[in-house]
Amino acid sequence: MAQVLEFKLPDLGEGLTEAEIVRWLVQVGDVVAVDQPVVEVETAKASVEVPCPYGGVVTARYGEEGAELPVGAPLLTVAVGEPDGKSTAGSGNVLVGYGTSEAPGRRRRVRPVALTGGGASGNGDTGARAAVNGTKAASPGVNGTAAAPVSSLPATALPSDGPVPVISPLVRRLAREGGLDLRRLAGSGPDGLILRADVERALRAGADQGSGRTAEAPVAAMPVQAVASASASASVPGEVRVPLKGIRGAVADKLSRSRREIPDATCWVDADATELMRARAAMNAAGGTKISLVALLARICAAALARFPELNSSVDTEAREIVQHPYVHLGFAAQTERGLVVPVVRDAHTRDAESLTGEFARLTEAARAGTLTPGELTGGTFTLNNYGVFGVDGSTPIVNHPEAAMLGVGRIVPKPWVHEGELAVRQVVQLSLTFDHRVCDGGTAGGFLRYVADCVEQPAVLLRTL
């Protein structure tokens, strides 16, 4: 006899709380193998194909293409089993960098929910937890029959002090900022799960009511503050509104956190890059792999961080400690059609220029294709930002939290320069260092930047210190 197992959207790592369904790879009725990719989803970091840990027949799918689902929400159900009636276990494997485990459980016990219509108080906790986690269990009624699931109750019938069927922190935040009481809202997700679209629709409905228009989906007892908040954000003719979501939203959140937590400062210096450019040209003329400029700069960064390890660190705010890392995982800014991403070259301090060139090329191509994994986008200890490719000379970038510093490199252009006591035209570049002032003072930051500049001006300096 077949057993129906439910596969939920796994935790994709690094604090991601939701994902958008890009493309279903299976249909209801299809037979799937263990660990076969069943859906392509897009998170704030990358597009990934999610494999199902069960093998069997797909009996249901949850969510249309383009819909956003929170972590822990059901993706699909699979009927598994063998002819002799013995159930078949799934692989139990976890995705590299993601994991197919259940969503994290609550830290405190969920109080029982007495549903209108006679839910038994002794088993109310089961029904409440089922509503929150998106499962299909329901609490037994007083007479032993199943009580109605939360999704079938009118919005006004939800309890005023019990748990709310929502698992996404983003949904809770949107409701809180809009002044919306989630207990008054019926969710459209599986078993009454409240989704982001429900909250946004409710806020729009409040705005429509406040302006006298017909609401799309009225919400019972809409709080006055929600109406005021939504009305204040209503569009005006000709105004363009771009949703702050996906990569753009993730970047906004991370940069905002960096600005809140990191007391940063920036120092900069102009450097004569003529000799570095000549050295690169000579290396490429010798044949073999063409060495990229960013690879040479990465080698210089790794050497500088070995001399100034304070800048290859992060701050543990809870322990009030500075954590200096024994390795250099070098992030680099890459602009793509999906937005700005920062792939990470792991163990950059152990790589030569040729290896760095190849890894930069591989990660850049993956970034443009949108196939970077969360593991390739996280874990950096220092960032190299070559904004010179945009034709600008300088910048004061925001530190890539939780790192402690970022080296910025402007465009390399011919400029008048005093060389060996005489005025000459040289290839000049502006270098800037933005750093967390908690991990070091200006002397350390200046020493790091000066060493980088010396290596750019005289590549032989790098050879002497390796």
C-alpha positions in Angstrom: 0.0 0.0 0.0 1.4 3.3 -1.0 2.3 6.0 1.6 1.9 9.7 0.7 4.8 11.8 1.8 5.0 15.5 1.8 8.1 17.3 0.6 8.5 20.9 1.9 10.6 23.7 0.6 13.9 23.1 2.3 16.0 25.6 4.1 18.3 26.9 1.3 20.8 28.3 3.8 22.2 31.7 4.9 19.0 32.9 6.5 16.9 32.8 3.3 13.2 32.6 4.3 11.5 32.2 1.0 11.9 31.4 -2.7 10.0 32.0 -5.9 8.9 29.1 -8.1 10.5 29.6 -11.4 9.6 26.4 -13.2 8.1 23.1 -12.3 10.1 20.1 -13.6 7.4 17.5 -12.9 3.6 17.2 -13.4 1.0 15.5 -11.2 1.1 11.8 -12.1 4.8 11.8 -13.0 7.0 9.1 -11.5 10.1 10.6 -9.9 13.2 9.0 -8.7 15.0 9.6 -5.4 16.9 12.9 -5.5 15.4 13.9 -8.9 15.1 17.7 -9.4 11.4 18.5 -9.2 11.3 22.3 -9.2 13.5 25.3 -10.1 13.3 28.1 -7.5 14.9 31.5 -7.3 16.1 32.8 -4.0 17.5 36.2 -3.2 20.9 34.7 -4.0 20.6 32.3 -7.0 18.4 30.0 -9.0 18.7 26.4 -8.0 17.0 23.1 -8.9 15.6 21.4 -5.8 15.7 17.6 -5.7 13.0 15.5 -3.9 14.3 13.0 -1.3 11.5 10.6 -2.1 10.8 8.3 -5.1 7.3 7.6 -6.3 4.3 9.2 -8.0 3.6 12.9 -7.7 0.1 13.3 -6.3 0.0 17.1 -5.8 1.9 20.3 -6.3 1.6 23.5 -4.3 2.2 26.9 -5.9 2.1 28.2 -9.4 5.1 29.4 -11.3 5.9 32.9 -10.1 4.5 32.3 -6.7 6.6 32.9 -3.6 6.7 30.2 -0.9 8.2 30.4 2.6 10.7 27.9 3.8 8.8 24.9 5.3 5.7 25.3 3.0 4.7 22.2 1.1 6.1 21.8 -2.4 4.6 18.6 -3.5 3.3 15.2 -2.2 4.7 11.8 -3.4 3.0 8.4 -3.2 5.8 6.0 -2.3 5.6 2.2 -1.7 6.3 -1.3 -3.0 4.0 -4.0 -4.4 4.3 -5.9 -1.1 2.9 -2.9 0.8 6.2 -2.0 2.5 6.8 1.7 2.5 9.9 3.1 0.7 12.1 5.5 2.6 13.6 8.5 0.8 17.3 9.2 0.4 17.6 11.3 3.5 20.3 13.2 1.6 20.8 16.9 2.0 21.6 19.3 -0.8 25.1 20.6 -0.9 24.9 24.1 0.7 21.1 23.9 1.3 19.7 20.9 3.2 16.4 19.1 2.9 15.6 19.1 6.6 12.4 20.4 8.1 12.1 24.1 8.8 13.5 25.0 12.3 11.0 24.3 15.0 9.6 26.8 17.5 11.8 27.5 20.5 8.8 27.6 22.8 5.8 25.4 23.1 2.8 26.5 21.0 -0.3 27.2 23.1 -3.4 25.2 22.3 -5.9 26.9 20.0 -9.6 26.6 20.8 -11.1 26.9 17.3 -14.6 28.2 17.1 -16.9 25.3 16.5 -15.7 23.0 19.3 -12.0 22.1 19.1 -10.8 20.0 22.0 -8.5 22.0 24.2 -6.4 18.9 25.0 -5.4 18.5 21.3 -5.5 22.1 20.2 -1.8 22.3 20.1 -1.6 19.7 17.3 -4.0 21.7 15.2 -2.2 25.0 15.8 1.1 23.5 14.9 -0.3 22.0 11.8 -1.7 25.4 10.7 1.6 27.1 11.3 3.7 24.4 9.5 1.4 24.0 6.6 0.6 20.4 7.3 -2.8 18.8 6.8 -3.5 17.6 10.4 -6.5 18.9 12.2 -7.4 18.8 15.9 -10.2 16.3 16.9 -13.4 18.0 17.9 -15.2 17.6 21.2 -17.3 14.7 19.9 -14.3 13.0 18.3 -14.8 14.4 14.8 -12.1 16.5 13.1 -12.4 20.2 13.7 -12.4 22.6 10.7 -8.9 23.6 9.5 -7.9 27.2 10.0 -8.2 27.9 6.3 -11.9 27.2 6.3 -12.7 29.6 9.1 -13.7 33.2 8.4 -11.1 35.8 9.3 -13.1 37.0 12.2 -13.2 33.6 13.7 -9.4 33.3 14.4 -8.5 33.4 18.1 -7.2 36.7 19.5 -4.4 35.2 21.5 -3.3 32.0 19.8 -0.6 31.3 17.2 -0.9 32.7 13.7 -0.6 30.5 10.6 2.5 32.2 9.2 6.1 31.0 9.2 7.9 33.7 7.1 9.6 36.4 9.2 9.2 38.7 6.1 5.5 38.3 6.2 5.4 39.2 9.8 7.5 42.2 9.3 5.4 43.5 6.4 2.3 43.1 8.5 3.9 44.8 11.5 5.1 47.8 9.4 1.7 48.1 7.8 -0.1 47.9 11.1 -2.0 44.8 10.0 -3.3 42.3 12.6 -2.5 38.9 11.1 -5.0 37.2 13.4 -7.7 39.0 11.4 -6.5 37.6 8.1 -7.3 34.3 6.4 -4.4 32.9 4.5 -4.6 31.6 0.9 -1.7 29.1 1.3 -2.0 25.4 2.1 -4.2 24.9 5.2 -4.6 28.6 5.8 -0.9 29.5 5.7 -0.6 33.3 5.4 1.6 34.3 2.5 3.3 37.5 1.5 0.7 38.0 -1.2 -2.1 37.9 1.4 -0.5 40.7 3.4 0.2 42.9 0.4 -3.4 42.3 -0.8 -4.8 43.3 2.6 -2.7 46.4 2.7 -3.9 47.3 -0.8 -7.4 46.7 0.2 -7.0 49.1 3.1 -5.6 51.7 0.7 -8.6 51.2 -1.6 -11.1 51.6 1.3 -9.3 54.7 2.4 -9.6 56.2 -1.1 -13.2 55.2 -1.7 -12.3 52.6 -4.4 -13.6 49.1 -4.5 -11.3 46.8 -2.7 -10.0 43.6 -4.3 -10.4 41.5 -1.1 -11.7 43.3 2.0 -10.2 42.4 5.3 -12.5 42.2 8.3 -11.9 45.0 10.8 -8.9 46.5 9.0 -6.9 48.5 11.5 -7.0 52.3 10.9 -3.2 52.5 11.0 -2.9 50.0 8.2 -5.2 52.0 6.1 -3.2 55.2 6.7 0.1 53.4 6.1 -1.1 51.8 2.8 -2.7 55.0 1.6 0.5 56.9 2.2 2.3 54.6 -0.2 -0.3 54.7 -2.9 1.1 55.3 -6.4 0.6 58.6 -8.2 0.2 58.9 -12.0 3.5 58.4 -13.8 5.2 57.0 -10.8 7.2 53.7 -11.3 7.4 51.3 -8.4 9.9 48.5 -8.4 9.4 45.7 -5.8 12.3 45.5 -3.4 12.6 41.7 -3.6 14.9 39.0 -4.9 18.5 40.0 -5.2 17.7 43.7 -5.0 15.9 43.1 -1.7 18.7 40.9 -0.3 21.3 43.5 -1.2 19.2 46.3 0.4 18.9 44.3 3.6 22.5 43.4 3.8 23.8 46.9 3.1 21.3 48.4 5.6 22.6 46.0 8.2 26.2 46.9 7.4 25.5 50.6 7.8 23.7 50.0 11.1 26.3 47.8 12.7 29.7 48.7 11.2 31.4 52.0 12.0 33.3 52.2 8.7 36.0 54.6 7.4 37.6 55.0 4.0 41.2 55.9 3.0 42.6 56.1 -0.5 45.7 56.7 -2.5 46.7 57.2 -6.1 49.2 54.6 -7.5 51.3 54.4 -10.6 50.2 51.1 -12.2 52.5 51.3 -15.2 54.9 48.6 -14.0 52.0 46.2 -13.0 50.5 46.5 -16.5 53.9 45.8 -18.1 54.4 42.8 -15.8 51.0 41.4 -16.9 51.7 42.0 -20.6 55.1 40.1 -20.2 53.4 37.2 -18.4 50.8 36.9 -21.2 53.3 37.2 -23.9 55.1 34.1 -22.5 52.2 31.9 -23.6 49.8 29.8 -21.6 46.7 31.0 -19.7 46.1 34.8 -20.1 46.4 36.3 -16.6 43.7 38.7 -15.7 44.3 42.0 -13.9 41.9 41.1 -11.1 43.9 37.9 -10.5 47.1 39.9 -10.0 45.2 42.3 -7.6 43.9 39.3 -5.7 47.4 38.0 -5.3 48.4 41.4 -3.9 45.4 41.4 -1.5 46.3 38.0 -0.2 49.9 39.0 0.5 48.7 42.3 2.2 46.3 40.4 4.4 49.0 38.1 5.5 50.9 41.2 6.7 47.8 42.9 8.2 45.5 40.0 9.4 43.3 42.5 11.3 41.6 43.3 8.1 40.8 39.6 7.3 38.4 39.3 10.2 34.9 39.7 11.5 33.3 40.9 14.7 31.4 38.6 17.0 29.1 41.2 18.6 27.6 38.8 21.1 31.0 37.6 22.4 32.5 41.1 21.9 35.4 39.5 20.1 37.3 40.1 16.9 37.7 36.9 14.9 40.7 36.8 12.7 40.4 34.1 10.0 43.3 31.8 9.1 42.3 31.7 5.4 41.4 34.2 2.8 38.1 33.6 1.1 38.1 36.5 -1.4 34.8 37.9 -2.6 34.6 40.1 -5.7 31.7 42.2 -6.9 30.1 41.1 -10.1 27.3 43.0 -11.9 24.8 40.8 -13.6 21.3 41.3 -15.2 19.8 40.0 -12.0 21.7 42.6 -9.9 25.0 42.8 -8.0 26.3 39.6 -6.5 29.6 38.8 -4.7 30.9 35.4 -5.6 33.7 34.0 -3.3 37.0 32.5 -4.3 37.8 30.1 -1.6 41.4 29.8 -0.2 42.6 32.6 -2.5 45.8 32.8 -0.4 46.8 29.3 -1.7 46.2 30.0 -5.4 48.6 31.3 -8.0 47.7 33.9 -10.7 46.7 31.3 -13.2 44.4 29.4 -10.8 42.9 32.7 -9.6 42.2 33.8 -13.3 40.4 30.5 -14.0 38.3 30.7 -10.8 37.3 34.3 -11.4 36.2 33.4 -14.9 34.2 30.4 -13.8 32.4 32.3 -11.0 31.7 35.3 -13.2 30.1 33.1 -15.9 28.0 31.3 -13.3 26.9 34.7 -11.8 25.7 35.9 -15.3 23.9 32.6 -15.8 22.3 32.8 -12.4 23.6 29.4 -11.4 25.8 30.3 -8.4 25.0 28.2 -5.4 24.6 29.7 -1.9 27.9 28.2 -1.0 29.6 30.2 -3.8 28.0 33.4 -2.6 28.8 33.2 1.1 31.6 32.8 3.5 33.9 35.6 2.2 36.4 37.2 4.6 37.5 40.1 2.4 36.1 41.7 -0.8 37.9 43.1 -3.9 35.7 45.6 -5.7 36.9 46.6 -9.2 34.5 49.4 -10.0 36.9 50.8 -12.6 35.1 48.6 -15.1 32.3 51.2 -14.8 34.6 54.0 -15.9 34.9 55.7 -12.5 38.0 56.6 -10.6 36.9 56.2 -6.9 34.2 55.1 -4.5 33.5 54.7 -0.8 31.8 51.3 -0.9 29.8 49.8 2.0 31.6 46.9 3.7 30.2 43.5 2.8 28.8 42.4 6.2 30.1 40.5 8.2 33.5 41.2 6.7 35.7 43.9 8.0 37.2 45.5 4.9 36.9 46.0 1.1 39.5 47.2 -1.4 38.2 49.3 -4.2 40.1 49.7 -7.5 39.2 52.5 -9.9 39.9 52.7 -13.6 43.5 52.8 -14.8 44.0 55.8 -17.1 47.0 57.8 -18.5 47.7 60.8 -16.2 50.6 63.3 -15.7 52.8 61.8 -13.0 56.2 62.6 -11.5 58.4 59.6 -12.3 62.1 59.5 -11.3 62.1 63.3 -10.8 60.5 64.2 -14.1 56.9 64.7 -15.3 55.7 61.8 -17.4 52.5 60.2 -18.6 51.9 57.1 -16.5 49.0 54.6 -16.0 47.5 55.8 -12.7 44.8 54.1 -10.6 43.1 55.2 -7.4 42.9 52.6 -4.6 40.5 52.9 -1.7 40.1 50.9 1.5 36.9 50.9 3.4 37.3 49.2 6.8 35.5 48.4 10.1 37.1 50.8 12.6 36.4 48.3 15.4 39.0 45.9 14.1 41.8 48.3 13.6 42.9 51.9 13.6 44.0 54.2 10.8 47.6 53.2 11.1 46.9 49.5 10.2 44.5 50.5 7.4 47.0 52.9 6.0 49.8 50.4 6.2 47.7 47.8 4.3 46.8 50.3 1.6 50.3 51.6 1.3 51.6 48.0 0.9 49.0 47.3 -1.9 50.0 50.5 -3.6 53.7 49.7 -3.4 53.0 46.3 -5.0 51.0 47.9 -7.8 53.8 50.4 -8.5 56.7 47.9 -8.1 55.5 44.3 -8.5 59.0 43.1 -7.4 57.9 44.2 -3.9 55.4 41.3 -3.9 58.1 38.9 -5.0 60.4 39.9 -2.2 57.7 39.4 0.5 56.3 36.0 -0.7 
